[in-house]
Each structure stands twice: as structure tokens, then as C-alpha cells.
Amino acid sequence: MANKSLATRQKMRLRIEPSQQALKPRNPVAQAAMARAAGSHTPGTGAQRQAAKQALKKVKLEPEEE
């Protein structure tokens, strides 16, 4: 006999909360290494080259007077 307490298209599902899942322990050595790794403080060579090209396009060139 069917379960009459559920609606016709519902199915019973067992939900597992995230706290109940067996999570793998994190590697403390890897976390410390990631925290030490900082980003670069200067733009890369490609970004510098692109900025120089854009600056050249912005400068208005005038012919030399002779």
C-alpha cells in the first residue's frame, strides 16, 4: 500500500547536512604555504607593454617645425 501522507509526485529523501558528512581533514602545511604566498606588487611585463601602447595612442603627435 502506498504512503498516503506524501503527495502523489513527492518522494521520500534522506537529507544529509553538511556538518554530518565525513570531510577529509585539511592539510595544515598546505594552508600555511598558501597564506605566505603573496601576489606580485608590480604589473607584469605584458600589462606594462599594453599600458605603454595605450599611452602612445593618447599622446597627440604634432609635426616638427623646421
PyMOL CGO cylinders between C-alpha atoms (Angstrom):
from pymol import cmd
from pymol.cgo import CYLINDER

trace = [
    CYLINDER, 0.00, 0.00, 0.00, 1.31, 3.43, -0.91, 0.3, 1, 1, 1, 1, 1, 1,
    CYLINDER, 1.31, 3.43, -0.91, 2.31, 6.01, 1.65, 0.3, 1, 1, 1, 1, 1, 1,
    CYLINDER, 2.31, 6.01, 1.65, -0.72, 8.30, 1.73, 0.3, 1, 1, 1, 1, 1, 1,
    CYLINDER, -0.72, 8.30, 1.73, 0.91, 11.04, 3.76, 0.3, 1, 1, 1, 1, 1, 1,
    CYLINDER, 0.91, 11.04, 3.76, 3.05, 12.12, 0.79, 0.3, 1, 1, 1, 1, 1, 1,
    CYLINDER, 3.05, 12.12, 0.79, 1.71, 13.95, -2.24, 0.3, 1, 1, 1, 1, 1, 1,
    CYLINDER, 1.71, 13.95, -2.24, 1.44, 11.99, -5.46, 0.3, 1, 1, 1, 1, 1, 1,
    CYLINDER, 1.44, 11.99, -5.46, 4.69, 13.23, -7.05, 0.3, 1, 1, 1, 1, 1, 1,
    CYLINDER, 4.69, 13.23, -7.05, 6.84, 13.57, -3.95, 0.3, 1, 1, 1, 1, 1, 1,
    CYLINDER, 6.84, 13.57, -3.95, 9.43, 11.02, -2.99, 0.3, 1, 1, 1, 1, 1, 1,
    CYLINDER, 9.43, 11.02, -2.99, 10.99, 10.49, 0.39, 0.3, 1, 1, 1, 1, 1, 1,
    CYLINDER, 10.99, 10.49, 0.39, 14.55, 11.68, 0.50, 0.3, 1, 1, 1, 1, 1, 1,
    CYLINDER, 14.55, 11.68, 0.50, 17.06, 11.48, 3.30, 0.3, 1, 1, 1, 1, 1, 1,
    CYLINDER, 17.06, 11.48, 3.30, 18.95, 14.74, 3.59, 0.3, 1, 1, 1, 1, 1, 1,
    CYLINDER, 18.95, 14.74, 3.59, 22.48, 14.81, 4.92, 0.3, 1, 1, 1, 1, 1, 1,
    CYLINDER, 22.48, 14.81, 4.92, 23.51, 18.11, 6.45, 0.3, 1, 1, 1, 1, 1, 1,
    CYLINDER, 23.51, 18.11, 6.45, 26.99, 19.39, 5.57, 0.3, 1, 1, 1, 1, 1, 1,
    CYLINDER, 26.99, 19.39, 5.57, 28.10, 19.02, 9.19, 0.3, 1, 1, 1, 1, 1, 1,
    CYLINDER, 28.10, 19.02, 9.19, 27.20, 15.34, 9.11, 0.3, 1, 1, 1, 1, 1, 1,
    CYLINDER, 27.20, 15.34, 9.11, 29.28, 14.49, 6.05, 0.3, 1, 1, 1, 1, 1, 1,
    CYLINDER, 29.28, 14.49, 6.05, 32.64, 12.90, 6.63, 0.3, 1, 1, 1, 1, 1, 1,
    CYLINDER, 32.64, 12.90, 6.63, 35.01, 15.59, 5.35, 0.3, 1, 1, 1, 1, 1, 1,
    CYLINDER, 35.01, 15.59, 5.35, 38.66, 14.92, 4.75, 0.3, 1, 1, 1, 1, 1, 1,
    CYLINDER, 38.66, 14.92, 4.75, 40.92, 16.82, 7.16, 0.3, 1, 1, 1, 1, 1, 1,
    CYLINDER, 40.92, 16.82, 7.16, 42.68, 19.77, 5.59, 0.3, 1, 1, 1, 1, 1, 1,
    CYLINDER, 42.68, 19.77, 5.59, 46.43, 19.82, 5.18, 0.3, 1, 1, 1, 1, 1, 1,
    CYLINDER, 46.43, 19.82, 5.18, 47.78, 22.45, 7.62, 0.3, 1, 1, 1, 1, 1, 1,
    CYLINDER, 47.78, 22.45, 7.62, 51.13, 22.61, 5.80, 0.3, 1, 1, 1, 1, 1, 1,
    CYLINDER, 51.13, 22.61, 5.80, 49.46, 23.50, 2.51, 0.3, 1, 1, 1, 1, 1, 1,
    CYLINDER, 49.46, 23.50, 2.51, 47.29, 26.15, 4.16, 0.3, 1, 1, 1, 1, 1, 1,
    CYLINDER, 47.29, 26.15, 4.16, 50.33, 27.81, 5.74, 0.3, 1, 1, 1, 1, 1, 1,
    CYLINDER, 50.33, 27.81, 5.74, 52.13, 27.83, 2.39, 0.3, 1, 1, 1, 1, 1, 1,
    CYLINDER, 52.13, 27.83, 2.39, 49.11, 29.37, 0.65, 0.3, 1, 1, 1, 1, 1, 1,
    CYLINDER, 49.11, 29.37, 0.65, 48.86, 32.09, 3.29, 0.3, 1, 1, 1, 1, 1, 1,
    CYLINDER, 48.86, 32.09, 3.29, 52.54, 33.01, 2.82, 0.3, 1, 1, 1, 1, 1, 1,
    CYLINDER, 52.54, 33.01, 2.82, 52.28, 33.21, -0.96, 0.3, 1, 1, 1, 1, 1, 1,
    CYLINDER, 52.28, 33.21, -0.96, 51.56, 36.82, -1.83, 0.3, 1, 1, 1, 1, 1, 1,
    CYLINDER, 51.56, 36.82, -1.83, 50.67, 38.29, -5.17, 0.3, 1, 1, 1, 1, 1, 1,
    CYLINDER, 50.67, 38.29, -5.17, 53.09, 40.40, -7.14, 0.3, 1, 1, 1, 1, 1, 1,
    CYLINDER, 53.09, 40.40, -7.14, 53.16, 44.09, -6.30, 0.3, 1, 1, 1, 1, 1, 1,
    CYLINDER, 53.16, 44.09, -6.30, 54.04, 45.29, -9.78, 0.3, 1, 1, 1, 1, 1, 1,
    CYLINDER, 54.04, 45.29, -9.78, 52.17, 44.75, -13.04, 0.3, 1, 1, 1, 1, 1, 1,
    CYLINDER, 52.17, 44.75, -13.04, 53.55, 42.06, -15.29, 0.3, 1, 1, 1, 1, 1, 1,
    CYLINDER, 53.55, 42.06, -15.29, 55.56, 42.77, -18.41, 0.3, 1, 1, 1, 1, 1, 1,
    CYLINDER, 55.56, 42.77, -18.41, 52.52, 42.28, -20.63, 0.3, 1, 1, 1, 1, 1, 1,
    CYLINDER, 52.52, 42.28, -20.63, 50.48, 44.80, -18.64, 0.3, 1, 1, 1, 1, 1, 1,
    CYLINDER, 50.48, 44.80, -18.64, 53.34, 47.31, -18.74, 0.3, 1, 1, 1, 1, 1, 1,
    CYLINDER, 53.34, 47.31, -18.74, 53.70, 46.88, -22.50, 0.3, 1, 1, 1, 1, 1, 1,
    CYLINDER, 53.70, 46.88, -22.50, 49.96, 47.32, -23.01, 0.3, 1, 1, 1, 1, 1, 1,
    CYLINDER, 49.96, 47.32, -23.01, 49.91, 50.47, -20.85, 0.3, 1, 1, 1, 1, 1, 1,
    CYLINDER, 49.91, 50.47, -20.85, 52.82, 51.92, -22.86, 0.3, 1, 1, 1, 1, 1, 1,
    CYLINDER, 52.82, 51.92, -22.86, 51.00, 51.27, -26.15, 0.3, 1, 1, 1, 1, 1, 1,
    CYLINDER, 51.00, 51.27, -26.15, 47.83, 52.92, -24.82, 0.3, 1, 1, 1, 1, 1, 1,
    CYLINDER, 47.83, 52.92, -24.82, 49.83, 55.94, -23.61, 0.3, 1, 1, 1, 1, 1, 1,
    CYLINDER, 49.83, 55.94, -23.61, 51.36, 56.32, -27.09, 0.3, 1, 1, 1, 1, 1, 1,
    CYLINDER, 51.36, 56.32, -27.09, 47.90, 56.31, -28.66, 0.3, 1, 1, 1, 1, 1, 1,
    CYLINDER, 47.90, 56.31, -28.66, 46.72, 59.03, -26.25, 0.3, 1, 1, 1, 1, 1, 1,
    CYLINDER, 46.72, 59.03, -26.25, 49.62, 61.37, -26.99, 0.3, 1, 1, 1, 1, 1, 1,
    CYLINDER, 49.62, 61.37, -26.99, 48.76, 63.78, -29.75, 0.3, 1, 1, 1, 1, 1, 1,
    CYLINDER, 48.76, 63.78, -29.75, 51.59, 63.78, -32.29, 0.3, 1, 1, 1, 1, 1, 1,
    CYLINDER, 51.59, 63.78, -32.29, 52.49, 67.08, -33.89, 0.3, 1, 1, 1, 1, 1, 1,
    CYLINDER, 52.49, 67.08, -33.89, 54.77, 67.56, -36.88, 0.3, 1, 1, 1, 1, 1, 1,
    CYLINDER, 54.77, 67.56, -36.88, 58.14, 69.13, -36.23, 0.3, 1, 1, 1, 1, 1, 1,
    CYLINDER, 58.14, 69.13, -36.23, 58.61, 72.68, -37.47, 0.3, 1, 1, 1, 1, 1, 1,
    CYLINDER, 58.61, 72.68, -37.47, 61.75, 73.34, -39.49, 0.3, 1, 1, 1, 1, 1, 1,
]
cmd.load_cgo(trace, "trace")
